[in-house]
Amino acid sequence: MSKLWWRLSEVSPLAEHAVHTPTVNNPAHLLRAPSAVAALIWEQDETGSETLRSNGSPGWHDETGQLHRAHALTWQHPASGTSGVHDHANPYRNLVLLKVRRRDRSIHPVIDTIRYGVKRKHHWFWIDTGRWPYAYGTADHRREIVPAEATWIRSEVEAPALERLSYPAVLAEGYVGADGVLPRFTRDTVTGMISDLDELNRHPATMPGEFPTVAFHGDIAVISWQQHSLSDERVLEIDRCYPDAEGLYAIGAYQWTWSITRR
Protein backbone atom coordinates (compact mmCIF):
# COMPACT_ATOMS: atom_id res chain seq x y z
CA MET A 1 0.00 0.00 0.00
CA SER A 2 1.44 3.35 -1.01
CA LYS A 3 -1.50 5.61 -0.24
CA LEU A 4 -2.11 7.48 2.99
CA TRP A 5 -5.70 8.44 3.74
CA TRP A 6 -7.11 11.37 5.75
CA ARG A 7 -10.69 12.46 6.41
CA LEU A 8 -11.42 15.26 3.94
CA SER A 9 -13.63 17.01 6.51
CA GLU A 10 -10.50 17.43 8.68
CA VAL A 11 -8.06 18.38 5.91
CA SER A 12 -10.23 20.96 4.14
CA PRO A 13 -10.41 23.49 7.04
CA LEU A 14 -6.64 23.24 7.53
CA ALA A 15 -6.01 23.93 3.83
CA GLU A 16 -8.37 26.93 3.86
CA HIS A 17 -6.64 28.27 6.97
CA ALA A 18 -3.24 28.08 5.23
CA VAL A 19 -4.58 29.84 2.15
CA HIS A 20 -6.40 32.64 4.00
CA THR A 21 -4.03 33.58 6.84
CA PRO A 22 -2.02 36.81 6.45
CA THR A 23 1.37 35.04 6.39
CA VAL A 24 2.76 31.53 6.19
CA ASN A 25 5.54 29.79 8.08
CA ASN A 26 7.55 27.10 6.30
CA PRO A 27 9.91 25.03 8.50
CA ALA A 28 13.40 26.33 7.74
CA HIS A 29 15.03 22.90 7.68
CA LEU A 30 12.85 21.68 4.80
CA LEU A 31 15.21 21.76 1.84
CA ARG A 32 14.14 23.78 -1.20
CA ALA A 33 10.99 24.94 0.59
CA PRO A 34 9.63 28.00 -1.21
CA SER A 35 9.15 31.03 0.99
CA ALA A 36 5.71 32.48 1.64
CA VAL A 37 3.80 29.63 -0.03
CA ALA A 38 0.59 28.32 1.55
CA ALA A 39 1.03 24.64 2.39
CA LEU A 40 0.08 21.79 4.63
CA ILE A 41 2.95 20.55 6.78
CA TRP A 42 2.93 16.77 6.45
CA GLU A 43 4.82 15.25 9.35
CA GLN A 44 4.93 12.53 11.97
CA ASP A 45 3.91 13.44 15.52
CA GLU A 46 5.53 12.11 18.68
CA THR A 47 3.56 8.84 18.38
CA GLY A 48 4.69 8.24 14.78
CA SER A 49 1.26 9.10 13.36
CA GLU A 50 1.17 10.84 9.98
CA THR A 51 -0.45 14.28 10.36
CA LEU A 52 -1.28 17.36 8.30
CA ARG A 53 -1.37 20.88 9.74
CA SER A 54 -1.60 24.38 8.31
CA ASN A 55 1.52 26.49 7.87
CA GLY A 56 -0.63 29.61 8.17
CA SER A 57 0.37 32.30 10.63
CA PRO A 58 -1.11 33.10 13.09
CA GLY A 59 -1.49 29.39 13.77
CA TRP A 60 -4.79 27.64 14.41
CA HIS A 61 -4.89 26.18 17.92
CA ASP A 62 -7.51 24.11 19.70
CA GLU A 63 -8.94 24.79 23.16
CA THR A 64 -5.93 23.11 24.79
CA GLY A 65 -3.45 25.32 22.95
CA GLN A 66 -2.32 22.56 20.58
CA LEU A 67 -2.14 23.09 16.82
CA HIS A 68 -5.03 21.56 14.90
CA ARG A 69 -3.95 18.45 13.03
CA ALA A 70 -5.57 15.92 10.74
CA HIS A 71 -4.34 12.38 11.47
CA ALA A 72 -3.95 9.81 8.71
CA LEU A 73 -6.01 6.70 9.36
CA THR A 74 -3.68 3.84 8.61
CA TRP A 75 -2.97 0.25 9.59
CA GLN A 76 -0.53 -1.19 12.08
CA HIS A 77 0.82 -4.73 12.37
CA PRO A 78 2.09 -4.97 15.96
CA ALA A 79 3.61 -8.44 15.60
CA SER A 80 6.04 -7.30 12.88
CA GLY A 81 6.34 -3.70 14.05
CA THR A 82 5.28 -2.43 10.62
CA SER A 83 2.69 0.19 9.77
CA GLY A 84 1.37 2.26 6.89
CA VAL A 85 3.43 5.37 7.70
CA HIS A 86 5.69 7.11 5.19
CA ASP A 87 9.48 7.37 5.32
CA HIS A 88 9.93 11.12 4.81
CA ALA A 89 12.97 12.34 2.88
CA ASN A 90 13.35 15.30 5.23
CA PRO A 91 13.37 14.53 8.97
CA TYR A 92 9.81 13.31 9.44
CA ARG A 93 8.38 16.14 7.29
CA ASN A 94 7.28 17.22 3.83
CA LEU A 95 5.36 20.20 2.51
CA VAL A 96 2.13 19.81 0.55
CA LEU A 97 2.08 23.03 -1.48
CA LEU A 98 -1.51 24.13 -1.93
CA LYS A 99 -1.53 26.66 -4.79
CA VAL A 100 1.52 25.68 -6.87
CA ARG A 101 0.83 24.26 -10.33
CA ARG A 102 2.80 21.35 -11.72
CA ARG A 103 4.36 21.20 -15.14
CA ASP A 104 1.56 18.86 -16.19
CA ARG A 105 -1.20 21.46 -16.47
CA SER A 106 -3.86 18.75 -16.34
CA ILE A 107 -3.00 18.23 -12.65
CA HIS A 108 -4.86 20.76 -10.53
CA PRO A 109 -3.28 22.48 -7.51
CA VAL A 110 -3.92 20.73 -4.20
CA ILE A 111 -6.30 23.42 -2.92
CA ASP A 112 -8.44 23.13 -6.07
CA THR A 113 -8.49 19.34 -5.70
CA ILE A 114 -9.59 19.63 -2.07
CA ARG A 115 -12.31 22.20 -2.88
CA TYR A 116 -13.60 20.10 -5.77
CA GLY A 117 -13.72 17.06 -3.48
CA VAL A 118 -15.72 19.01 -0.89
CA LYS A 119 -18.10 20.22 -3.61
CA ARG A 120 -18.64 16.63 -4.74
CA LYS A 121 -19.23 15.58 -1.11
CA HIS A 122 -16.22 13.29 -0.98
CA HIS A 123 -15.09 11.91 2.37
CA TRP A 124 -11.39 11.13 1.91
CA PHE A 125 -8.17 12.90 0.90
CA TRP A 126 -5.24 10.72 -0.15
CA ILE A 127 -1.54 11.05 -1.01
CA ASP A 128 0.19 8.33 -3.03
CA THR A 129 3.71 8.05 -1.64
CA GLY A 130 4.67 5.50 -4.29
CA ARG A 131 4.79 8.15 -7.04
CA TRP A 132 7.02 11.19 -7.44
CA PRO A 133 5.98 13.93 -7.51
CA TYR A 134 3.43 12.63 -5.01
CA ALA A 135 0.01 12.04 -6.50
CA TYR A 136 -3.01 13.22 -4.52
CA GLY A 137 -6.77 13.26 -4.79
CA THR A 138 -10.11 12.84 -3.05
CA ALA A 139 -12.64 10.02 -3.04
CA ASP A 140 -16.11 9.26 -1.71
CA HIS A 141 -14.86 5.98 -0.26
CA ARG A 142 -11.61 4.41 0.86
CA ARG A 143 -10.29 1.80 -1.57
CA GLU A 144 -7.40 0.42 0.49
CA ILE A 145 -7.86 -1.10 3.94
CA VAL A 146 -4.79 -3.30 4.53
CA PRO A 147 -1.89 -4.52 2.35
CA ALA A 148 -2.73 -7.10 -0.30
CA GLU A 149 -0.64 -9.77 1.44
CA ALA A 150 -2.88 -9.75 4.55
CA THR A 151 -4.35 -13.09 5.64
CA TRP A 152 -8.07 -13.15 6.43
CA ILE A 153 -9.56 -15.27 9.23
CA ARG A 154 -13.13 -15.84 10.37
CA SER A 155 -14.32 -14.25 13.60
CA GLU A 156 -17.19 -12.47 15.36
CA VAL A 157 -16.86 -8.72 15.94
CA GLU A 158 -18.71 -5.96 17.76
CA ALA A 159 -18.52 -2.17 17.98
CA PRO A 160 -19.85 0.48 20.39
CA ALA A 161 -21.38 2.26 17.36
CA LEU A 162 -23.75 -0.73 17.08
CA GLU A 163 -24.49 -1.19 20.80
CA ARG A 164 -21.93 -4.03 20.80
CA LEU A 165 -24.16 -6.30 18.72
CA SER A 166 -22.09 -9.16 17.32
CA TYR A 167 -21.64 -10.02 13.63
CA PRO A 168 -19.74 -12.70 11.67
CA ALA A 169 -16.81 -11.33 9.67
CA VAL A 170 -13.42 -12.05 8.21
CA LEU A 171 -10.51 -10.17 9.83
CA ALA A 172 -7.15 -9.03 8.51
CA GLU A 173 -5.09 -11.22 10.82
CA GLY A 174 -2.76 -9.21 13.05
CA TYR A 175 -3.73 -5.82 11.59
CA VAL A 176 -5.38 -3.02 13.55
CA GLY A 177 -6.55 0.49 12.75
CA ALA A 178 -8.61 3.19 14.50
CA ASP A 179 -7.98 1.36 17.80
CA GLY A 180 -9.67 -1.80 16.57
CA VAL A 181 -9.55 -4.75 14.18
CA LEU A 182 -10.33 -4.44 10.47
CA PRO A 183 -13.23 -6.70 9.41
CA ARG A 184 -15.12 -7.32 6.16
CA PHE A 185 -18.72 -8.50 5.95
CA THR A 186 -21.07 -10.16 3.50
CA ARG A 187 -23.96 -8.15 2.10
CA ASP A 188 -26.41 -10.27 4.10
CA THR A 189 -24.55 -9.38 7.30
CA VAL A 190 -24.62 -5.68 6.41
CA THR A 191 -28.35 -6.00 5.75
CA GLY A 192 -28.69 -7.37 9.29
CA MET A 193 -26.71 -4.41 10.64
CA ILE A 194 -29.05 -2.03 8.84
CA SER A 195 -32.06 -3.69 10.44
CA ASP A 196 -30.45 -3.56 13.89
CA LEU A 197 -29.51 0.11 13.51
CA ASP A 198 -33.00 1.01 12.32
CA GLU A 199 -34.41 -0.65 15.44
CA LEU A 200 -31.89 1.11 17.70
CA ASN A 201 -32.64 4.51 16.15
CA ARG A 202 -36.40 3.97 16.56
CA HIS A 203 -36.11 3.12 20.25
CA PRO A 204 -37.70 5.79 22.49
CA ALA A 205 -34.60 5.95 24.70
CA THR A 206 -32.22 6.64 21.78
CA MET A 207 -30.90 10.18 21.54
CA PRO A 208 -30.65 11.85 18.08
CA GLY A 209 -27.30 10.98 16.55
CA GLU A 210 -26.51 8.30 19.12
CA PHE A 211 -26.17 5.62 16.44
CA PRO A 212 -25.27 5.80 12.74
CA THR A 213 -27.61 4.84 9.95
CA VAL A 214 -26.71 2.66 6.98
CA ALA A 215 -28.62 2.21 3.74
CA PHE A 216 -27.90 0.47 0.45
CA HIS A 217 -27.89 2.59 -2.70
CA GLY A 218 -27.59 -0.18 -5.25
CA ASP A 219 -24.43 -2.07 -4.24
CA ILE A 220 -23.07 0.84 -2.18
CA ALA A 221 -23.54 0.97 1.60
CA VAL A 222 -24.00 4.64 2.60
CA ILE A 223 -23.18 5.51 6.22
CA SER A 224 -24.75 8.59 7.82
CA TRP A 225 -25.15 10.26 11.19
CA GLN A 226 -28.09 12.31 12.38
CA GLN A 227 -27.18 15.85 13.42
CA HIS A 228 -29.53 17.60 15.80
CA SER A 229 -29.57 21.17 17.08
CA LEU A 230 -32.12 23.58 18.51
CA SER A 231 -32.81 24.97 15.05
CA ASP A 232 -32.77 21.95 12.75
CA GLU A 233 -32.25 18.24 12.34
CA ARG A 234 -30.56 16.59 9.38
CA VAL A 235 -28.84 13.39 8.29
CA LEU A 236 -25.24 13.86 7.18
CA GLU A 237 -23.51 11.28 4.99
CA ILE A 238 -20.03 10.53 6.38
CA ASP A 239 -18.80 7.63 4.24
CA ARG A 240 -19.54 5.12 1.53
CA CYS A 241 -18.50 1.50 1.38
CA TYR A 242 -18.23 -0.33 -1.94
CA PRO A 243 -18.07 -4.14 -2.30
CA ASP A 244 -14.57 -5.42 -2.98
CA ALA A 245 -13.55 -8.05 -5.53
CA GLU A 246 -14.97 -10.77 -3.27
CA GLY A 247 -18.25 -8.93 -2.75
CA LEU A 248 -17.40 -8.10 0.88
CA TYR A 249 -17.84 -4.76 2.67
CA ALA A 250 -15.22 -3.26 5.02
CA ILE A 251 -17.97 -1.25 6.64
CA GLY A 252 -16.92 1.09 9.44
CA ALA A 253 -13.21 0.46 8.77
CA TYR A 254 -11.17 3.30 10.31
CA GLN A 255 -14.43 4.80 11.58
CA TRP A 256 -15.92 2.45 14.16
CA THR A 257 -13.87 0.67 16.80
CA TRP A 258 -14.39 -2.98 15.95
CA SER A 259 -13.22 -5.60 18.44
CA ILE A 260 -13.35 -9.41 18.54
CA THR A 261 -16.36 -10.67 20.45
CA ARG A 262 -15.10 -12.42 23.59
CA ARG A 263 -18.33 -13.84 24.98
Order of alpha helices (4+ residues) and beta strands (2+ residues): beta-alpha-beta-beta-beta-beta-beta-beta-beta-beta-alpha-beta-beta-beta-beta-beta-alpha-beta-beta-beta-beta
